[in-house]
Amino acid sequence: MLSLVTYLRERPGARVEDVARAFGISEDELISDLDVLPMCGTSFRGGDLLDIDTDGDRIWWRNPGALSAEAAAPLRISADEATALLVAARAVATLPGLRESDRQALLRATAKVETAAGEAAGPSNRLSVTFESEGGVFADVDRAISERRRLWIKYYSPARDEVTEREIDPIRLVSVGHTYVEAWCRRSEARRTFRLDRVAEIKVLDEPSAPPEIELRDLSQALVQPAAEDPEVVIEVGPGGRWVAEYYPHDSAEELGDGGLRITLRTPEPASLRRLALRLGRDGRIVAPKELADSARHAAREALAAYDGFDASDGSSGSDVSDDRQERP
């Protein structure tokens, strides 16, 4: 739509069919966009909103001067905006391993924002941010990507509750809640995604990074996207476990007679679903594969065994646990 504004300003009286063809959209879609544009502008004051209309055949822009450089008022940054921007910029400038040229460019930009913000920049001087331990890992990964070098990492996998050593060819950094590196794992000979705060040790190796030619995935839908060759897992859940279908990518979700679902999904790490089975409790169970179902059953029995012989009404510790259960179901 930003491109549409520029296009229309340069073509007074443009024909609807020509504009729709130029943008590769239908005429109905174009008319819908034209209904939105008059609500946009440099402000909501009279004359600042775009005065664009159409008779169904041609498009007319009555006040193209509303977006001219002479008409635009200087941008004002609020105190909240200035504080958020400056605190974030200063924090990133202290990131270990940041390339010096990037650091200097960031500091220059920060100084310009401070000048533009004026008094609104004052509160930012009383705030500071420090990065968690993943900051150093981030710097090494960023360096390896820019220099096209391989990484050695010692990585904790919560699904298997173990630490493994791997050599990976980093492809890109991704931030979705946490920061991840998408890489080609030499150990598994497959694409893998590693969370930076689970990297116990990291080294940038002298070997060049040479991941195979792979198409980058669109991560807007989900970070974890199962592949067709990943093992298939079947889970049956009751009404209280229907949320699993909302949070886990799956191939199918069949309705069951009791209001539950039979969910079929794929995952490169089936063992990670044991925790899901324990979390579901009576609201769900793993049906297949049999080995995973047996593993989940064994994990549940081990958890229950920790309570064998425990009497909640016996002694002060039992009383404390009883109260805790009442307050935190």
C-alpha positions in Angstrom: 0.0 0.0 0.0 3.0 2.3 0.5 4.0 1.6 -3.1 0.4 2.2 -4.1 0.5 5.7 -2.6 3.7 6.6 -4.6 2.2 5.0 -7.8 -1.0 7.0 -7.6 0.7 10.3 -6.9 2.7 9.9 -10.1 -0.4 8.9 -12.1 -3.4 11.2 -11.6 -6.6 9.7 -12.9 -5.1 6.2 -13.2 -7.5 3.6 -14.5 -8.5 1.0 -11.9 -7.9 -2.0 -14.2 -4.4 -0.7 -15.0 -3.4 -0.2 -11.3 -4.8 -3.6 -10.3 -2.8 -5.2 -13.1 0.4 -3.4 -12.2 0.2 -4.6 -8.6 -0.9 -8.2 -9.4 -4.2 -7.9 -7.5 -7.9 -8.0 -8.3 -9.9 -4.9 -8.9 -11.9 -5.7 -5.8 -8.8 -5.9 -3.7 -7.6 -2.6 -5.0 -11.0 -0.9 -4.2 -10.7 -2.4 -0.7 -7.3 -0.8 -0.3 -8.6 2.5 -1.6 -11.2 2.4 1.2 -8.4 2.3 3.8 -6.0 4.9 2.4 -8.2 7.9 3.2 -7.8 7.0 6.9 -4.0 7.4 6.6 -1.9 10.6 6.6 0.6 12.6 8.6 -2.0 13.4 11.3 -5.8 13.3 11.8 -6.0 17.1 11.3 -8.0 18.4 8.4 -6.1 18.2 5.1 -3.4 15.8 6.5 -5.4 12.6 5.6 -5.1 11.3 2.1 -8.1 12.4 -0.1 -8.2 9.6 -2.5 -11.4 8.3 -4.2 -12.6 6.5 -7.3 -15.6 6.4 -9.5 -15.0 2.7 -10.2 -13.2 3.5 -13.4 -10.4 6.0 -12.5 -8.7 6.9 -9.2 -8.3 10.5 -8.2 -6.0 12.0 -5.5 -7.3 15.4 -4.5 -4.5 16.5 -2.1 -1.2 14.9 -3.2 0.6 17.8 -1.4 -0.4 16.4 1.9 2.7 14.2 1.8 5.1 16.7 0.5 8.3 17.5 2.4 7.1 21.0 3.0 3.8 19.9 4.5 5.3 17.3 6.8 5.7 18.3 10.4 9.0 17.1 12.1 8.7 13.8 13.9 8.4 14.0 17.6 9.5 11.2 19.9 7.6 10.6 23.1 9.5 10.0 26.4 8.5 6.3 26.3 9.6 5.8 22.8 12.9 7.6 23.4 13.6 5.6 26.6 12.9 2.3 24.9 15.0 3.1 21.9 18.0 4.5 23.7 18.1 1.8 26.4 18.0 -0.9 23.8 20.7 0.8 21.6 23.1 1.2 24.5 22.6 -2.4 25.6 23.3 -3.7 22.2 26.4 -1.5 22.0 27.9 -3.4 25.0 27.2 -6.9 23.4 30.4 -8.9 23.6 31.9 -9.7 20.2 30.0 -7.0 18.4 32.0 -5.9 15.3 33.7 -2.5 16.1 32.4 -0.9 12.9 28.8 -1.8 13.9 29.4 -0.6 17.5 30.6 2.8 16.3 27.7 3.2 13.8 25.3 2.3 16.6 26.9 4.8 19.0 26.7 7.6 16.4 23.0 6.8 15.7 22.3 6.8 19.5 23.8 10.2 19.8 21.6 11.6 17.0 18.5 10.1 18.7 19.5 11.7 22.0 19.8 15.1 20.3 16.5 14.7 18.5 14.7 13.5 21.7 15.9 16.4 23.8 14.4 16.3 27.3 12.5 13.2 26.5 15.8 11.3 26.5 16.4 12.1 30.2 14.8 9.0 31.8 16.9 6.6 29.6 20.0 7.7 31.5 18.6 6.1 34.7 18.1 2.6 33.1 20.5 -0.1 32.0 20.2 -3.6 30.5 22.7 -6.4 30.9 22.6 -9.5 28.7 22.4 -13.1 30.0 25.2 -15.6 29.4 23.9 -16.2 25.8 25.4 -12.9 24.8 28.9 -14.4 24.4 27.5 -17.3 22.5 25.6 -14.9 20.2 28.8 -13.1 19.4 30.6 -16.3 18.4 27.7 -17.5 16.3 27.5 -14.1 14.6 31.2 -14.1 13.9 31.1 -17.6 12.5 28.2 -16.7 10.2 30.0 -13.6 8.9 33.3 -15.4 8.5 31.7 -18.6 7.2 33.4 -20.8 9.7 32.3 -24.0 11.5 31.3 -24.1 15.2 31.9 -26.7 17.9 29.3 -26.6 20.6 28.5 -28.5 23.8 24.7 -28.5 23.8 22.1 -29.5 26.4 19.0 -31.3 25.0 16.1 -31.2 27.5 14.3 -33.9 25.5 17.0 -36.4 26.3 18.3 -34.7 29.4 21.9 -35.0 28.1 24.8 -32.8 26.9 26.2 -33.6 23.5 29.2 -32.3 21.5 28.5 -31.3 17.9 30.1 -29.5 15.0 27.6 -27.3 13.1 27.7 -25.1 10.1 25.6 -22.0 11.1 23.1 -20.6 8.6 21.3 -17.8 10.4 20.2 -16.4 13.8 16.5 -16.4 14.6 14.8 -14.6 17.4 11.4 -16.1 18.5 11.0 -15.4 22.2 14.5 -16.9 22.7 17.5 -16.6 20.3 18.3 -19.6 18.1 20.8 -20.6 15.5 19.6 -22.5 12.5 22.5 -24.8 11.3 23.5 -27.9 9.5 24.5 -30.4 12.2 27.4 -32.6 11.2 26.5 -35.2 13.9 22.9 -35.8 12.7 23.6 -34.8 9.0 20.4 -32.7 9.0 19.2 -29.2 9.6 18.8 -28.4 13.3 17.8 -25.4 15.4 19.8 -24.8 18.6 18.7 -22.4 21.4 21.6 -20.2 22.4 21.0 -20.3 26.2 21.4 -24.1 26.1 24.9 -23.9 24.6 27.2 -24.8 27.5 30.5 -24.3 25.5 31.3 -22.9 22.0 34.4 -22.6 19.8 34.8 -21.0 16.4 36.8 -23.6 14.4 39.3 -23.0 11.5 37.3 -25.3 9.2 35.1 -23.4 6.7 31.4 -23.6 7.1 29.9 -25.5 4.2 26.2 -26.3 4.8 24.5 -28.0 1.8 22.3 -26.0 -0.4 19.0 -25.9 1.5 16.0 -23.6 1.1 15.4 -21.2 4.0 12.1 -21.9 5.7 9.4 -19.4 6.4 9.4 -19.3 10.2 6.4 -16.9 10.6 4.1 -19.8 11.4 6.3 -21.7 13.8 10.0 -22.2 14.6 9.7 -26.0 14.8 8.4 -27.3 11.5 8.3 -31.1 11.3 9.6 -32.7 8.1 7.8 -35.5 6.2 10.5 -38.0 7.1 10.3 -37.3 10.9 8.8 -40.1 13.0 5.0 -40.2 13.4 3.5 -40.0 16.9 -0.2 -40.6 17.8 -1.7 -39.0 20.9 -5.2 -39.3 22.2 -6.5 -36.5 24.4 -9.7 -35.9 26.3 -11.6 -32.7 26.3 -9.1 -31.2 28.8 -6.2 -31.9 26.4 -7.6 -30.4 23.2 -5.2 -27.5 23.6 -2.4 -29.8 22.3 -3.9 -29.5 18.7 -3.6 -25.7 19.1 0.0 -25.6 20.2 1.6 -28.5 18.3 1.9 -28.6 14.5 0.1 -31.8 13.5 -0.9 -33.8 10.4 -4.4 -34.6 11.6 -6.8 -34.2 14.5 -9.8 -36.7 14.5 -12.7 -36.1 16.8 -13.4 -38.9 19.4 -16.8 -39.8 20.8 -16.0 -38.4 24.3 -15.1 -34.9 23.1 -11.5 -35.7 22.8 -9.1 -35.8 19.8 -6.8 -38.4 18.2 -3.8 -36.3 17.1 -1.2 -37.4 14.6 2.0 -35.4 14.5 5.6 -35.7 13.5 8.7 -34.7 15.4 12.5 -35.2 15.0 12.7 -35.9 18.7 9.8 -38.2 19.8 11.3 -38.6 23.3 10.6 -34.9 23.9 6.9 -35.8 24.0 7.3 -37.8 27.2 7.1 -34.5 29.1 3.9 -33.7 27.2 2.5 -37.0 28.3 3.3 -36.3 32.0 1.9 -32.8 31.7 -1.4 -34.1 30.3 -1.9 -36.7 33.1 -5.3 -38.1 32.9 -6.2 -35.8 30.0 -4.2 -37.7 27.4 -1.8 -40.5 26.5 0.6 -41.5 23.8 -0.8 -44.3 21.6 2.0 -44.9 19.1 4.8 -45.8 18.6 4.7 -48.5 21.2 8.3 -47.8 22.3 7.5 -44.2 23.1 4.2 -45.1 24.9 6.2 -47.6 27.0 8.8 -44.9 27.7 6.2 -42.4 28.8 4.5 -45.0 31.0 7.9 -45.8 32.7 8.5 -42.1 33.3 5.1 -41.7 34.9 5.7 -44.7 37.2 9.1 -43.4 38.2 7.5 -40.1 39.1 4.8 -41.8 41.2 7.4 -44.0 42.9 8.9 -40.9 44.4 5.7 -40.6 46.5 5.4 -44.2 47.6 4.9 -44.4 51.4 4.3 -40.7 51.6 1.4 -39.7 53.8 0.2 -36.1 53.3 -1.4 -36.0 56.8 1.8 -37.4 58.5 3.9 -34.7 60.1 4.5 -31.0 59.3 6.0 -31.6 55.9 2.8 -33.5 54.8 0.7 -30.6 56.0 2.8 -28.1 54.0 2.3 -30.1 50.8 -1.4 -30.4 51.5 -1.7 -26.7 51.8 0.4 -26.1 48.7 -1.9 -28.4 46.7 -4.9 -26.4 47.8 -3.4 -23.1 46.8 -1.8 -24.2 43.5 -4.0 -26.9 41.9 
